[in-house]
Amino acid sequence: MKRLLEPDGTFFLNYDDGHFRISIDPDRPKTWYPALRVWLHNKLSRIIAATGNIAQFQCRVEKSELDKLVELVGLERIGSFYSNLRCLKELNKHIDVEKRTDLMELWIEFEEALNLQFLKDSNYQWGDSANLWRVMGSRTVVLRQHKENYRDII
């Protein structure tokens, strides 16, 4: 990514944590098996990868580890925001198809307002300390490459 990014270019790196937020609805037994299967896969993923089978490996991305990588490659974090509010994601499934665009526009505006007005540091949980991370399973980090760092990689 760094080689392809223009000097002073901006890159949006998105991480969706949904595969690690397993919920089982007691009233919907048909959802139990798939949820438990994902949970078990997450638990065994490191062991399976250690045997050489990395194709199915997945793990939660810790914000602190991402920050170290960003610094290591010489990029600058110029912002971050959280999205994918679970209740609105679920609501979208139950809205008439012709109204979904309207809902998505409101959804984006609402999440932008939450990030602007209410984003704050909180207790570290699930690899991140942002309070919005508890309810918004998608973290986007906005990165920039400086012109002076651009020469280092060509």
C-alpha angles and dihedrals in degrees: 000000000000093000092051096046117097120236106280087011121154125227128191112210112192127194121187114200095189096113089062098049102079118182127179119202108212090207093056109056091174088070094054100079097049092046093048091046091055091046091052092047090053091050094048097038097096092047092050091047090051088061090058099262101120098153093093097036118131132159138168114274111232113218091223091055091049090050090053091051092048090053093044094057092044101248125139124228106226097173148336136205140182128231146157098083103205099221092052091046089054093044090054089064090060100045121100109264094241090055098048095091090055091050092048092052090052090044093055092046091049095049091047089052091049091052093047098045108026111025110121141148114271137159115324109257133158091002098307138077100208114116092220090058088076092068104018111065098194125078120191120192119198111214132186132197115216121222091240091057092047093073091055093067106039 
